Amino acid sequence: MREGRVEFAFQPICHSANRSSVLYYECLVRCIDENSRVISPVEFIPDLERNGEIRRFDFHVFQRAVALLGEHPEVTLGVNVSALSAVGDPLWDPAFLWLSDRPDVARRLVVEITETASVEPAGARAFARRLRQMGCRVAVDDFGTGYSLQAATAVGQVDIVKIDASFIGSVGRSVDALCRFDAVVASALKFGDCIVVEGIENEGDLSLVCGAGIEWVQGYYFGRPSCKIFSLHVE
């Protein structure tokens, strides 16, 4: 963070019937080590959560995303926040105060609460409520895995539920997998009307999603993560 080696790649969440219609771009965090090697979040996020540094990291990433929104009024971005960071910490106050005065920026920010850690229900509820009061949207990421159901239950009604890629990836293999996919979709609809299915990699995946009546998708079939978001088509 001090040396500026935290970077974003951007991946679109697209309409299943029209890939040029983009709900928002998710900011996927990458860190660059001293040897210019790209380090993925799965390599460092668990350590940050264990050693208590995740909140500082999430705040840094959040500020970066908000700054980009201020510079690019044509784009909507999603940023991940660990459940351990989704609390009423004064650390968030400066960024929230800035957003409160800029509803045009706040309405273009989606905050995705991740499933990798257990949430503190009262804190998560207050955190989400404050975001929504400013005009931001709140999403639960990787729904159906980890602590995502707990996060959704704690927050209550959310704006977007993102179904984990593992469900669509196994659907074509068995009837049981298809039943699990249908069940997780039904569960997701209890928390929000806007459902995104992650991990769409081919036409078969897309057909299953469309058959389930889901409008929004994310995955390599619709766009690989890119550092050049602002050269892409933006609705």
C-alpha positions in Angstrom: 0.0 0.0 0.0 2.8 2.5 0.9 4.7 1.7 -2.3 1.7 1.8 -4.6 1.8 -1.9 -5.5 -1.9 -2.5 -5.0 -3.7 -2.5 -8.4 -7.1 -3.2 -9.9 -8.2 -5.4 -12.7 -11.8 -4.8 -13.8 -14.4 -7.4 -14.9 -17.9 -6.5 -16.2 -21.2 -7.8 -14.8 -23.3 -8.0 -18.0 -26.9 -8.6 -19.0 -27.3 -12.2 -20.0 -29.1 -11.2 -23.3 -26.9 -8.2 -24.1 -23.2 -8.2 -23.2 -22.9 -4.5 -24.0 -25.3 -3.7 -21.1 -23.1 -3.5 -18.0 -24.5 -3.4 -14.5 -21.1 -2.5 -13.1 -17.4 -3.4 -13.2 -16.0 -5.3 -10.3 -12.6 -4.1 -9.0 -10.5 -7.2 -8.6 -7.5 -6.5 -6.4 -4.0 -7.5 -7.3 -0.8 -6.9 -5.4 2.6 -6.8 -7.1 5.6 -8.1 -5.2 9.2 -6.8 -5.3 9.9 -9.0 -8.3 6.9 -7.7 -10.3 5.0 -11.0 -9.7 1.2 -10.6 -9.5 -0.2 -11.9 -6.2 -3.9 -12.9 -6.2 -6.2 -12.2 -3.2 -6.4 -15.8 -2.2 -2.7 -15.6 -1.4 -2.9 -12.6 0.9 -6.4 -11.9 2.1 -6.6 -14.8 4.6 -3.3 -13.5 6.2 -4.7 -10.0 6.4 -7.9 -11.3 8.1 -5.9 -13.4 10.6 -3.5 -10.6 11.6 -6.1 -7.9 11.9 -4.9 -5.8 8.9 -7.8 -6.4 6.6 -9.7 -3.3 7.6 -6.9 -1.0 6.8 -6.4 -2.8 3.4 -10.2 -2.7 2.6 -10.3 1.0 3.4 -7.3 1.7 1.1 -9.0 -0.2 -1.7 -12.3 1.5 -1.0 -10.8 4.9 -1.3 -9.1 4.0 -4.5 -12.4 2.9 -6.1 -14.2 6.0 -4.9 -11.4 8.2 -6.3 -11.8 6.4 -9.7 -15.6 7.0 -9.6 -14.9 10.7 -9.0 -12.6 10.9 -12.0 -14.8 8.8 -14.4 -18.5 9.9 -14.1 -19.5 7.4 -16.8 -18.6 4.2 -14.9 -20.1 2.2 -12.0 -17.7 0.1 -9.9 -18.0 -2.7 -7.4 -15.5 -3.1 -4.6 -15.0 -6.0 -2.1 -15.1 -5.5 1.6 -14.4 -8.3 4.1 -17.1 -9.1 6.6 -14.5 -8.2 9.2 -14.4 -4.7 7.8 -18.2 -4.3 7.4 -18.6 -2.7 10.9 -19.2 0.7 12.3 -15.5 1.7 12.6 -14.6 5.4 12.7 -12.0 4.5 10.1 -14.8 4.7 7.5 -16.1 8.1 8.6 -13.9 10.3 6.2 -14.8 8.3 3.1 -18.5 8.1 4.1 -18.6 11.8 4.8 -17.1 12.5 1.4 -19.7 10.2 -0.3 -22.5 11.8 1.6 -21.8 15.1 -0.1 -21.5 13.4 -3.6 -24.7 11.3 -4.3 -23.7 11.2 -7.9 -20.6 9.1 -6.9 -22.3 7.1 -4.2 -25.0 5.8 -6.6 -22.3 4.4 -8.9 -20.7 2.4 -6.1 -21.5 -1.3 -5.3 -20.0 -2.7 -2.1 -19.6 -6.4 -2.1 -19.4 -8.1 1.3 -17.2 -11.2 0.9 -17.9 -14.6 2.5 -14.4 -15.4 3.8 -15.0 -14.5 7.5 -17.9 -14.5 9.9 -19.8 -11.3 10.2 -20.8 -9.4 13.4 -24.6 -9.1 12.7 -25.3 -5.7 14.3 -22.2 -4.1 12.8 -22.8 -5.5 9.3 -26.4 -4.3 9.4 -25.4 -0.8 10.4 -22.6 -0.7 7.9 -25.0 -1.7 5.0 -27.7 0.7 6.2 -25.3 3.6 6.2 -24.1 2.7 2.7 -27.6 2.5 1.3 -28.6 5.8 3.0 -25.8 7.5 1.0 -27.1 5.9 -2.2 -24.6 3.0 -2.6 -25.7 -0.5 -3.4 -24.8 -3.5 -1.2 -24.1 -6.9 -2.6 -23.3 -10.3 -1.0 -20.5 -12.0 -2.8 -20.0 -15.7 -3.5 -23.5 -16.6 -2.2 -23.9 -20.2 -1.2 -20.3 -20.7 0.1 -18.4 -19.8 3.2 -20.2 -17.3 5.4 -22.2 -15.7 2.7 -25.6 -16.9 4.0 -24.7 -15.5 7.4 -23.7 -12.2 5.8 -27.0 -12.0 3.9 -29.0 -12.9 6.9 -27.2 -10.3 9.0 -27.6 -7.5 6.5 -31.2 -8.4 5.6 -32.5 -7.1 2.3 -29.6 -6.4 -0.1 -29.5 -4.9 -3.6 -27.5 -7.6 -5.3 -26.8 -11.3 -4.6 -23.9 -12.9 -6.4 -24.1 -16.7 -6.7 -20.7 -18.4 -6.4 -19.2 -19.7 -9.6 -18.9 -23.3 -8.2 -22.7 -23.8 -8.6 -22.8 -23.1 -12.3 -19.5 -24.9 -12.9 -21.0 -28.2 -11.6 -24.5 -27.9 -13.0 -23.8 -29.9 -16.2 -22.4 -32.9 -14.4 -25.5 -34.3 -12.6 -29.1 -33.9 -11.8 -28.1 -33.3 -8.1 -25.9 -30.4 -9.2 -28.8 -28.8 -11.1 -31.0 -29.2 -8.1 -28.3 -27.5 -5.9 -28.2 -24.6 -8.4 -32.0 -24.2 -8.4 -31.9 -24.3 -4.6 -29.3 -21.6 -4.2 -31.1 -19.4 -6.7 -34.3 -19.8 -4.7 -32.4 -19.0 -1.5 -30.7 -15.9 -3.1 -34.1 -14.5 -4.1 -35.1 -14.3 -0.5 -32.5 -11.6 0.1 -32.7 -9.5 -3.1 -34.3 -9.3 -6.5 -31.1 -8.7 -8.5 -29.2 -11.9 -8.9 -25.8 -12.3 -10.6 -24.4 -15.7 -11.4 -20.6 -15.8 -11.4 -18.4 -18.1 -13.4 -20.1 -18.0 -16.8 -17.5 -19.5 -19.2 -19.4 -20.9 -22.2 -22.7 -20.9 -24.0 -23.9 -23.9 -22.0 -23.5 -22.0 -18.7 -25.3 -19.1 -20.2 -28.2 -21.2 -21.4 -28.7 -22.6 -17.9 -28.7 -19.1 -16.4 -31.2 -17.8 -18.9 -33.4 -20.9 -18.3 -33.5 -19.9 -14.6 -34.6 -16.5 -15.6 -31.5 -14.7 -14.3 -30.6 -11.5 -16.0 -27.1 -10.7 -14.8 -23.9 -12.7 -15.3 -20.1 -12.5 -14.7 -17.4 -14.6 -16.2 -14.8 -15.1 -18.9 -17.5 -15.7 -21.5 -18.5 -12.1 -21.1 -15.2 -10.5 -20.3 -11.9 -11.3 -18.7 -10.4 -9.0 -16.0 -8.7 -6.1 -17.6 -6.7 -3.1 -16.3 -8.1 -1.1 -19.2 -11.7 -0.7 -18.1 -12.0 2.9 -19.4 -11.3 1.9 -22.9 -14.2 -0.6 -22.9 -17.8 0.1 -23.7 -19.6 1.6 -20.7 -23.3 2.0 -20.4 
